Amino acid sequence: MTALDGVWLARPEQAPHGRPVAVKDLLDTAGLTTTYGSILFAEHVPAKSAEAVLRLEAAGYAVAGKTNLHEFAYGISSQNPHFGTVPNPRAPGRLAGGSSGGSAAAIAAGDVELALGTHGRSAGQHDAWASVFGPVGDDGYYKPLYDKLTGAIDPEVARYWRDHYDLRFILQRDWATLGPKLRGKIHLTSGTMDNGYLNNAVYQMEEFFKKATNPPADAEIVYGERREHCFTGDTEHSNVVGSRTLHQRYMPAMAKWIIKTAPTGADTTSWVY
């Protein structure tokens, strides 16, 4: 096996005219097989190239080939079950990372000087959230909350996330306005061993609810002892079962609230059966 086995998925029949650039096989290339890393598209040949490829070609670059990746770019290891694991030319035996592993490996092996990949937007959940909710940086992509190499947090981005999406912070900041609208309507559930440590955020929310006044929160919080992520409040059954009975458990609570807050003379009986 050579250093480049597992890196390239397709190469043009003739050497391209222009400065060669490797293209991640997530991006369409006219006349050249594009699999998206999946066996489902093993014979897929696009009629038109992706805009990023067209712009490179207009600037004098030429597609040197398509590089391997994590299937559908949905992963961070570039271990592809259909086309092989992307090798690490600089550290044999280690993974190349991903999902643009093939593009990185093509450069690391010295086969090309340039490669087109995707910019931190696949598989990693935080990248997905930041792309949707984060502030835009100078390069047009989301501005990262923290440096992935050093772990250093950007205080400006942290404040943006807090001010716009930290529910506990927003409720506490705007309770005078939100409280009268939400009193008695907030129901939270969390496993005490949430895989993403979201239970810690719920603990902070609970502390705020205990101190909230004018009006009091009258909120309900149900903890699942030693339960994992996606706990829905069913303390008697596993998450697999509880997640499928959510509506049956919440509909009675919703009906009780509707009856309690119904205006005088409203029909609160005909729909209860």
C-alpha positions as CSV (number, residue, x, y, z in Angstrom):
1,M,0.0,0.0,0.0
2,T,1.3,3.4,-0.9
3,A,0.9,6.6,1.1
4,L,-1.9,7.7,-1.3
5,D,-4.1,4.6,-1.2
6,G,-7.4,5.6,0.3
7,V,-6.9,9.3,-0.6
8,W,-8.1,9.6,-4.2
9,L,-11.5,8.4,-5.3
10,A,-11.4,9.7,-8.9
11,R,-8.8,11.3,-11.2
12,P,-9.2,12.8,-14.7
13,E,-8.0,10.7,-17.5
14,Q,-5.7,13.5,-18.8
15,A,-3.5,15.8,-16.8
16,P,-5.4,19.0,-16.1
17,H,-4.1,22.3,-17.6
18,G,-3.7,24.7,-14.8
19,R,-2.5,24.7,-11.2
20,P,-3.7,21.4,-9.8
21,V,-6.1,21.4,-6.8
22,A,-7.6,18.4,-5.1
23,V,-11.3,18.6,-4.5
24,K,-13.1,16.9,-1.7
25,D,-15.6,14.4,-3.2
26,L,-18.5,16.2,-1.5
27,L,-18.4,18.8,-4.2
28,D,-19.7,18.2,-7.7
29,T,-17.3,18.1,-10.6
30,A,-18.7,18.1,-14.1
31,G,-17.7,14.9,-16.0
32,L,-15.8,13.4,-13.0
33,T,-17.4,10.9,-10.6
34,T,-18.7,12.4,-7.4
35,T,-19.7,9.9,-4.7
36,Y,-20.1,12.1,-1.6
37,G,-18.3,9.3,0.1
38,S,-21.2,6.9,-0.3
39,I,-21.5,3.7,-2.3
40,L,-25.0,5.0,-3.2
41,F,-23.4,7.4,-5.6
42,A,-20.6,5.3,-6.8
43,E,-21.6,5.8,-10.5
44,H,-22.7,9.4,-10.1
45,V,-21.2,11.8,-12.7
46,P,-22.5,15.4,-12.3
47,A,-23.3,17.5,-15.4
48,K,-22.3,20.7,-13.6
49,S,-19.5,21.6,-11.2
50,A,-20.2,23.2,-7.8
51,E,-19.8,26.9,-7.6
52,A,-16.6,26.7,-5.5
53,V,-15.0,24.5,-8.3
54,L,-16.2,26.8,-11.0
55,R,-14.6,29.8,-9.3
56,L,-11.3,28.0,-8.9
57,E,-11.3,27.0,-12.5
58,A,-12.0,30.6,-13.6
59,A,-9.0,31.6,-11.5
60,G,-6.7,29.3,-13.4
61,Y,-6.9,26.1,-11.3
62,A,-7.6,22.6,-12.5
63,V,-9.1,19.7,-10.7
64,A,-6.4,17.1,-10.0
65,G,-8.9,14.6,-8.7
66,K,-11.5,13.9,-6.0
67,T,-10.4,13.0,-2.5
68,N,-11.9,10.6,0.0
69,L,-13.9,11.7,3.0
70,H,-16.1,10.5,5.8
71,E,-19.4,9.3,4.2
72,F,-21.6,12.3,3.4
73,A,-19.1,14.3,5.4
74,Y,-21.0,13.1,8.5
75,G,-18.1,12.3,10.7
76,I,-14.7,13.4,11.9
77,S,-12.4,10.5,11.3
78,S,-12.6,9.9,7.5
79,Q,-13.0,6.1,8.1
80,N,-15.0,5.3,5.1
81,P,-16.7,1.9,5.0
82,H,-17.0,1.9,1.2
83,F,-13.7,3.4,0.0
84,G,-11.4,2.8,2.8
85,T,-9.9,4.8,5.7
86,V,-8.0,7.8,4.7
87,P,-4.3,7.3,5.7
88,N,-2.2,9.9,7.5
89,P,1.0,10.3,5.4
90,R,2.8,12.2,8.1
91,A,1.9,9.8,10.9
92,P,1.3,6.3,9.5
93,G,-1.2,4.3,11.6
94,R,-3.0,7.4,12.7
95,L,-6.2,8.9,11.3
96,A,-6.2,11.8,8.9
97,G,-9.2,13.4,10.7
98,G,-12.2,14.8,8.8
99,S,-14.4,15.0,7.3
100,S,-12.0,16.4,4.7
101,G,-9.4,13.8,5.5
102,G,-8.6,13.0,1.8
103,S,-7.9,16.6,1.0
104,A,-5.6,17.0,4.0
105,A,-3.8,13.7,3.2
106,A,-3.3,14.7,-0.5
107,I,-1.4,17.8,0.7
108,A,0.5,16.1,3.5
109,A,1.7,13.4,1.0
110,G,3.0,16.2,-1.4
111,D,0.8,15.1,-4.2
112,V,-0.8,18.6,-4.5
113,E,-0.1,22.0,-2.9
114,L,-3.8,23.0,-2.8
115,A,-7.0,21.2,-1.8
116,L,-10.6,22.1,-1.5
117,G,-12.4,20.9,1.5
118,T,-15.3,22.1,3.7
119,H,-14.9,24.5,6.6
120,G,-15.8,22.9,9.9
121,R,-19.5,22.5,9.2
122,S,-20.1,18.7,9.3
123,A,-20.6,16.1,12.0
124,G,-19.4,18.2,14.8
125,Q,-22.6,19.4,16.5
126,H,-21.1,22.6,17.8
127,D,-20.0,23.6,14.3
128,A,-23.5,23.1,13.1
129,W,-25.0,25.2,15.9
130,A,-22.4,27.9,15.4
131,S,-23.1,28.0,11.7
132,V,-26.8,28.7,12.3
133,F,-26.7,30.8,15.4
134,G,-23.2,32.3,15.7
135,P,-22.1,35.7,14.6
136,V,-20.5,36.0,11.2
137,G,-16.7,36.4,11.0
138,D,-14.6,38.5,8.6
139,D,-14.2,35.5,6.3
140,G,-18.0,35.0,5.9
141,Y,-18.1,31.9,8.0
142,Y,-19.3,31.8,11.6
143,K,-17.0,33.3,14.1
144,P,-15.8,30.5,16.4
145,L,-16.6,30.6,20.1
146,Y,-13.2,29.0,20.9
147,D,-9.9,28.2,19.2
148,K,-9.9,24.5,18.4
149,L,-6.1,24.3,18.8
150,T,-5.6,26.2,22.1
151,G,-9.1,26.1,23.6
152,A,-9.0,29.9,24.1
153,I,-12.6,31.3,24.3
154,D,-13.4,34.5,22.4
155,P,-15.2,36.7,25.0
156,E,-17.0,38.7,22.3
157,V,-18.6,35.6,20.8
158,A,-19.4,34.2,24.2
159,R,-21.3,37.4,25.0
160,Y,-23.2,37.2,21.7
161,W,-24.3,33.6,22.4
162,R,-25.3,34.5,26.0
163,D,-27.3,37.6,25.0
164,H,-29.1,35.8,22.2
165,Y,-29.5,32.1,23.1
166,D,-28.8,31.5,26.8
167,L,-32.3,30.8,28.0
168,R,-31.5,31.1,31.7
169,F,-29.8,34.5,31.2
170,I,-32.6,35.8,28.9
171,L,-35.3,34.7,31.3
172,Q,-33.5,36.4,34.3
173,R,-32.8,39.5,32.3
174,D,-36.3,39.9,30.9
175,W,-38.4,38.3,33.6
176,A,-40.4,41.4,34.2
177,T,-41.8,41.0,30.7
178,L,-41.6,37.3,30.2
179,G,-42.6,36.1,33.7
180,P,-46.3,37.0,33.5
181,K,-46.5,35.2,30.1
182,L,-44.7,32.1,31.2
183,R,-45.7,31.6,34.8
184,G,-46.8,27.9,35.3
185,K,-46.0,27.1,31.7
186,I,-42.4,26.0,31.9
187,H,-41.7,22.2,32.1
188,L,-38.1,21.0,31.9
189,T,-36.7,17.5,32.0
190,S,-33.1,16.4,32.3
191,G,-31.2,13.2,33.0
192,T,-28.7,13.7,35.8
193,M,-26.0,12.1,33.6
194,D,-26.8,13.9,30.3
195,N,-24.2,13.0,27.7
196,G,-23.7,16.7,26.9
197,Y,-23.8,17.8,30.5
198,L,-27.0,19.7,29.9
199,N,-28.1,18.9,33.4
200,N,-25.7,21.5,34.6
201,A,-27.6,24.2,32.7
202,V,-30.9,22.9,34.1
203,Y,-29.5,23.2,37.7
204,Q,-28.7,26.9,37.0
205,M,-32.2,27.4,35.6
206,E,-33.7,25.7,38.7
207,E,-31.8,28.1,40.9
208,F,-33.2,31.1,39.0
209,F,-36.7,29.7,39.2
210,K,-36.4,29.4,43.0
211,K,-35.5,33.1,43.3
212,A,-37.9,34.4,40.6
213,T,-40.5,36.8,41.9
214,N,-43.2,39.2,40.5
215,P,-44.4,36.6,39.5
216,P,-43.0,33.4,40.8
217,A,-42.1,30.9,38.1
218,D,-44.2,28.0,39.2
219,A,-42.1,25.9,36.8
220,E,-41.8,22.1,36.8
221,I,-38.5,20.3,36.6
222,V,-38.2,16.5,36.5
223,Y,-34.8,14.9,36.8
224,G,-34.1,11.4,35.7
225,E,-31.6,9.9,38.1
226,R,-28.6,8.5,36.2
227,R,-30.6,9.0,32.9
228,E,-28.8,10.0,29.7
229,H,-29.5,12.7,27.0
230,C,-33.1,13.0,25.7
231,F,-34.7,12.1,29.0
232,T,-38.4,13.2,28.6
233,G,-39.7,12.9,32.2
234,D,-40.7,9.3,32.3
235,T,-39.0,8.0,35.4
236,E,-40.6,4.5,35.2
237,H,-39.3,3.4,31.8
238,S,-36.2,3.7,29.7
239,N,-35.7,6.6,27.2
240,V,-36.5,4.3,24.4
241,V,-40.0,3.8,25.8
242,G,-40.4,7.3,27.3
243,S,-39.6,9.1,24.1
244,R,-42.6,7.4,22.5
245,T,-45.1,8.3,25.2
246,L,-44.3,12.0,25.5
247,H,-47.5,13.2,23.9
248,Q,-49.7,10.9,26.0
249,R,-48.1,12.2,29.2
250,Y,-48.1,15.9,28.3
251,M,-51.6,16.2,26.8
252,P,-53.3,15.7,30.2
253,A,-51.1,18.4,31.7
254,M,-51.9,20.8,28.8
255,A,-55.6,20.1,29.2
256,K,-55.4,20.8,33.0
257,W,-53.8,24.2,32.2
258,I,-56.3,25.1,29.6
259,I,-59.2,24.4,32.0
260,K,-57.5,26.3,34.8
261,T,-56.9,29.4,32.7
262,A,-60.0,29.3,30.6
263,P,-62.1,32.5,30.5
264,T,-65.5,32.5,32.2
265,G,-68.1,30.7,30.1
266,A,-65.6,28.9,27.9
267,D,-66.3,25.3,26.9
268,T,-64.1,23.1,29.1
269,T,-65.9,19.9,28.9
270,S,-67.0,18.9,25.4
271,W,-63.5,18.2,24.2
272,V,-62.5,16.1,27.3
273,Y,-63.0,12.4,26.7
